[in-house]
Amino acid sequence: MVRILIADDNPAVRHYLRGLLELQTGWRVSGEAPTGAEALLRINQNRPDVVLLDFQMPDLNGLEVAREISKLFPEIPILMVTIHLSKQLAEEARKVGIRGVCLKSDVGSIVEAVDTVLHDRTYFPQTA
């Protein structure tokens, strides 16, 4: 069973992502976090197999959280899911250890991106 942590400050987005991801056979959302600090706490308590991370959160942004996760648990793949994707954000994401980026609005790419990072590959679409 693949355990997934979703870190996003919007409860509706967390609910949407949970529903989407749990449609996949063998995938289970094992935790949710509304802030970056809580995401780090949950990762320490119950190490997930993959982390979906929003860029904009109220305390730490996704890059700051990813930098810390990559330092402490480099084996955990991180996928940044955001509403604003740019080449600059994608480059910054790579630098801090994020293995993929995709738009929240692109439902198909989210499942594909999670599967890709779980198989030790990167997911950076051409638009990013």
C-alpha positions as CSV (number, residue, x, y, z in Angstrom):
1,M,0.0,0.0,0.0
2,V,1.4,3.4,-1.0
3,R,1.0,5.9,1.8
4,I,0.5,9.6,0.7
5,L,0.7,12.8,2.7
6,I,-1.2,15.8,1.3
7,A,0.0,19.2,2.5
8,D,-2.3,22.1,1.4
9,D,-3.9,24.9,3.4
10,N,-7.3,24.5,1.6
11,P,-9.5,21.7,3.1
12,A,-11.5,21.5,-0.2
13,V,-8.3,20.9,-2.2
14,R,-7.1,18.2,0.3
15,H,-10.5,16.5,0.0
16,Y,-10.4,16.7,-3.8
17,L,-6.8,15.3,-3.9
18,R,-7.7,12.5,-1.4
19,G,-10.7,11.4,-3.5
20,L,-8.6,11.5,-6.7
21,L,-5.6,9.6,-5.3
22,E,-7.6,7.0,-3.4
23,L,-9.3,5.9,-6.7
24,Q,-6.0,4.4,-7.6
25,T,-5.5,0.7,-6.5
26,G,-3.0,0.4,-3.7
27,W,-2.9,4.1,-2.9
28,R,-4.0,5.5,0.4
29,V,-3.8,9.0,1.9
30,S,-2.3,8.4,5.2
31,G,-2.3,12.0,6.4
32,E,-3.2,15.6,5.7
33,A,-1.6,18.8,6.8
34,P,-2.9,22.4,6.5
35,T,0.5,24.0,7.1
36,G,4.1,23.4,6.3
37,A,5.0,22.9,9.9
38,E,2.3,20.3,10.4
39,A,3.5,18.5,7.3
40,L,7.0,18.2,8.7
41,L,5.5,16.9,12.0
42,R,3.4,14.3,10.2
43,I,6.3,13.1,8.2
44,N,8.3,12.6,11.3
45,Q,5.5,10.7,13.0
46,N,4.4,8.5,10.1
47,R,6.8,8.5,7.2
48,P,4.8,8.5,3.9
49,D,5.9,7.0,0.6
50,V,5.2,10.3,-1.2
51,V,4.3,13.9,-0.3
52,L,2.0,16.1,-2.3
53,L,2.9,19.7,-1.4
54,D,1.2,23.0,-2.1
55,F,3.5,25.9,-2.8
56,Q,1.5,28.6,-1.0
57,M,0.8,27.8,2.7
58,P,0.3,30.2,5.6
59,D,3.5,29.5,7.5
60,L,6.3,27.9,5.4
61,N,6.0,27.8,1.6
62,G,6.3,24.5,-0.3
63,L,10.0,25.2,-1.2
64,E,10.9,25.7,2.4
65,V,9.1,22.5,3.5
66,A,10.6,20.5,0.6
67,R,14.1,21.7,1.5
68,E,13.6,20.4,5.1
69,I,12.1,17.1,3.9
70,S,14.9,16.5,1.4
71,K,17.5,17.1,4.1
72,L,15.9,14.8,6.7
73,F,14.3,12.1,4.4
74,P,15.9,12.3,0.9
75,E,14.3,9.0,0.0
76,I,10.8,10.4,0.1
77,P,9.7,11.8,-3.3
78,I,8.0,15.2,-3.2
79,L,5.5,16.4,-5.8
80,M,4.5,20.1,-5.8
81,V,0.9,20.7,-6.8
82,T,0.1,24.3,-7.4
83,I,-2.3,26.7,-9.1
84,H,0.6,28.9,-10.4
85,L,3.3,27.0,-12.3
86,S,6.2,28.8,-14.0
87,K,9.6,27.9,-15.3
88,Q,11.2,29.8,-12.3
89,L,9.1,27.9,-9.7
90,A,9.9,24.6,-11.4
91,E,13.6,25.4,-11.3
92,E,13.5,26.4,-7.7
93,A,11.6,23.2,-6.9
94,R,14.3,21.1,-8.6
95,K,17.0,22.9,-6.5
96,V,15.4,22.0,-3.2
97,G,14.8,18.3,-4.1
98,I,11.3,18.3,-5.4
99,R,10.9,15.5,-8.0
100,G,7.9,16.9,-9.9
101,V,5.5,19.7,-10.3
102,C,2.0,19.9,-11.7
103,L,-1.1,22.1,-11.8
104,K,-3.9,21.4,-9.3
105,S,-6.4,21.9,-12.2
106,D,-4.8,19.1,-14.3
107,V,-6.4,16.1,-12.8
108,G,-4.8,13.6,-15.2
109,S,-1.4,14.9,-14.6
110,I,-1.6,14.6,-10.8
111,V,-2.1,10.8,-10.9
112,E,0.6,10.4,-13.6
113,A,3.0,12.7,-11.7
114,V,2.6,10.7,-8.4
115,D,3.1,7.4,-10.3
116,T,6.2,8.9,-12.0
117,V,7.9,10.1,-8.8
118,L,7.1,6.9,-7.0
119,H,9.1,5.1,-9.7
120,D,12.2,7.2,-9.0
121,R,11.7,9.5,-12.1
122,T,11.0,13.2,-12.3
123,Y,7.9,14.9,-13.6
124,F,8.5,18.4,-15.0
125,P,6.1,19.1,-17.9
126,Q,7.4,21.2,-20.8
127,T,5.3,24.2,-19.8
128,A,7.1,24.3,-16.5
